[in-house]
Amino acid sequence: MHFGLPADIFGVDGVIILIVVVVVLFGSTQIPKLARSLGSAQKEFKKGLDEGAKDDTDTHTAAATPAPTTVVAPPTQSTPPGQPAGDGATGTAS
């Protein structure tokens, strides 16, 4: 299914009616602001698509070269001087 120009879909009369309805709803002063905001939204959308494609390419290249692995030893527990070894939960109460 191929969509052509809006005039092909709605016809010339439909496009004229659509323009009149937009002018009545938004007013002639709001239409330039609306067009400006739509243009900036389109620009931001394209920028986001480009950044997403760039991130996607970076992910594919990073997956091709494996990252080096490092082994981290767990911390050792040391007892302060003068205290018995253990957690203090065992033993007799005085």
C-alpha positions as YAML, in Angstrom:
chain: A
units: angstrom
residues:
- id: 1
  name: MET
  ca: [0.00, 0.00, 0.00]
- id: 2
  name: HIS
  ca: [1.49, 3.32, -1.07]
- id: 3
  name: PHE
  ca: [0.32, 6.67, 0.25]
- id: 4
  name: GLY
  ca: [0.97, 9.68, -1.92]
- id: 5
  name: LEU
  ca: [0.36, 13.33, -1.30]
- id: 6
  name: PRO
  ca: [-2.42, 14.33, 1.11]
- id: 7
  name: ALA
  ca: [-4.35, 15.64, -1.90]
- id: 8
  name: ASP
  ca: [-4.35, 12.09, -3.29]
- id: 9
  name: ILE
  ca: [-5.80, 10.66, -0.08]
- id: 10
  name: PHE
  ca: [-8.40, 13.30, 0.85]
- id: 11
  name: GLY
  ca: [-8.80, 15.12, -2.42]
- id: 12
  name: VAL
  ca: [-8.29, 18.84, -2.97]
- id: 13
  name: ASP
  ca: [-11.56, 19.74, -1.22]
- id: 14
  name: GLY
  ca: [-10.61, 17.70, 1.85]
- id: 15
  name: VAL
  ca: [-7.21, 19.40, 2.15]
- id: 16
  name: ILE
  ca: [-8.81, 22.86, 1.92]
- id: 17
  name: ILE
  ca: [-11.35, 21.95, 4.60]
- id: 18
  name: LEU
  ca: [-8.56, 20.56, 6.81]
- id: 19
  name: ILE
  ca: [-6.59, 23.82, 6.49]
- id: 20
  name: VAL
  ca: [-9.66, 25.92, 7.35]
- id: 21
  name: VAL
  ca: [-10.40, 23.77, 10.42]
- id: 22
  name: VAL
  ca: [-6.79, 24.10, 11.62]
- id: 23
  name: VAL
  ca: [-6.88, 27.90, 11.21]
- id: 24
  name: VAL
  ca: [-10.20, 28.12, 13.08]
- id: 25
  name: LEU
  ca: [-9.04, 25.84, 15.93]
- id: 26
  name: PHE
  ca: [-5.59, 27.30, 16.49]
- id: 27
  name: GLY
  ca: [-5.93, 30.84, 15.20]
- id: 28
  name: SER
  ca: [-3.64, 32.46, 12.69]
- id: 29
  name: THR
  ca: [-1.19, 33.65, 15.38]
- id: 30
  name: GLN
  ca: [-0.64, 30.19, 16.87]
- id: 31
  name: ILE
  ca: [0.11, 28.37, 13.59]
- id: 32
  name: PRO
  ca: [3.74, 29.66, 13.25]
- id: 33
  name: LYS
  ca: [4.43, 28.65, 16.87]
- id: 34
  name: LEU
  ca: [2.93, 25.23, 16.20]
- id: 35
  name: ALA
  ca: [5.04, 24.78, 13.06]
- id: 36
  name: ARG
  ca: [8.18, 25.88, 14.92]
- id: 37
  name: SER
  ca: [7.60, 23.43, 17.76]
- id: 38
  name: LEU
  ca: [6.88, 20.61, 15.30]
- id: 39
  name: GLY
  ca: [10.13, 21.39, 13.48]
- id: 40
  name: SER
  ca: [12.17, 21.36, 16.68]
- id: 41
  name: ALA
  ca: [10.50, 18.13, 17.79]
- id: 42
  name: GLN
  ca: [11.38, 16.52, 14.46]
- id: 43
  name: LYS
  ca: [14.98, 17.72, 14.81]
- id: 44
  name: GLU
  ca: [15.24, 16.26, 18.34]
- id: 45
  name: PHE
  ca: [13.73, 12.98, 17.14]
- id: 46
  name: LYS
  ca: [16.28, 12.65, 14.34]
- id: 47
  name: LYS
  ca: [19.08, 13.53, 16.77]
- id: 48
  name: GLY
  ca: [17.88, 10.78, 19.12]
- id: 49
  name: LEU
  ca: [17.77, 8.27, 16.27]
- id: 50
  name: ASP
  ca: [21.33, 9.15, 15.27]
- id: 51
  name: GLU
  ca: [22.56, 8.81, 18.87]
- id: 52
  name: GLY
  ca: [20.76, 5.49, 19.23]
- id: 53
  name: ALA
  ca: [22.33, 4.18, 16.02]
- id: 54
  name: LYS
  ca: [25.74, 5.37, 17.22]
- id: 55
  name: ASP
  ca: [25.29, 3.63, 20.59]
- id: 56
  name: ASP
  ca: [24.13, 0.49, 18.80]
- id: 57
  name: THR
  ca: [27.29, 0.46, 16.65]
- id: 58
  name: ASP
  ca: [29.46, 1.01, 19.74]
- id: 59
  name: THR
  ca: [27.76, -1.94, 21.44]
- id: 60
  name: HIS
  ca: [28.42, -4.22, 18.46]
- id: 61
  name: THR
  ca: [32.11, -3.27, 18.29]
- id: 62
  name: ALA
  ca: [32.51, -3.69, 22.05]
- id: 63
  name: ALA
  ca: [30.94, -7.16, 21.86]
- id: 64
  name: ALA
  ca: [33.46, -8.21, 19.21]
- id: 65
  name: THR
  ca: [36.42, -7.46, 21.50]
- id: 66
  name: PRO
  ca: [35.95, -9.05, 24.92]
- id: 67
  name: ALA
  ca: [36.82, -6.93, 27.92]
- id: 68
  name: PRO
  ca: [39.64, -8.17, 30.20]
- id: 69
  name: THR
  ca: [38.44, -9.81, 33.39]
- id: 70
  name: THR
  ca: [39.82, -8.90, 36.78]
- id: 71
  name: VAL
  ca: [39.57, -11.04, 39.87]
- id: 72
  name: VAL
  ca: [39.00, -9.23, 43.13]
- id: 73
  name: ALA
  ca: [39.89, -11.04, 46.35]
- id: 74
  name: PRO
  ca: [37.33, -10.78, 49.16]
- id: 75
  name: PRO
  ca: [38.41, -8.69, 52.17]
- id: 76
  name: THR
  ca: [39.90, -10.62, 55.06]
- id: 77
  name: GLN
  ca: [38.51, -10.21, 58.55]
- id: 78
  name: SER
  ca: [41.01, -9.40, 61.22]
- id: 79
  name: THR
  ca: [40.35, -9.30, 64.93]
- id: 80
  name: PRO
  ca: [41.46, -6.31, 66.96]
- id: 81
  name: PRO
  ca: [44.32, -6.96, 69.38]
- id: 82
  name: GLY
  ca: [43.20, -8.23, 72.78]
- id: 83
  name: GLN
  ca: [39.96, -9.84, 71.56]
- id: 84
  name: PRO
  ca: [39.45, -13.54, 70.94]
- id: 85
  name: ALA
  ca: [38.96, -14.75, 67.39]
- id: 86
  name: GLY
  ca: [35.37, -15.44, 66.32]
- id: 87
  name: ASP
  ca: [32.17, -13.50, 66.06]
- id: 88
  name: GLY
  ca: [31.49, -13.28, 69.77]
- id: 89
  name: ALA
  ca: [28.23, -15.18, 69.50]
- id: 90
  name: THR
  ca: [29.64, -18.35, 71.02]
- id: 91
  name: GLY
  ca: [30.99, -18.76, 74.49]
- id: 92
  name: THR
  ca: [29.72, -18.52, 78.01]
- id: 93
  name: ALA
  ca: [28.13, -15.51, 79.60]
- id: 94
  name: SER
  ca: [29.78, -14.12, 82.74]
...
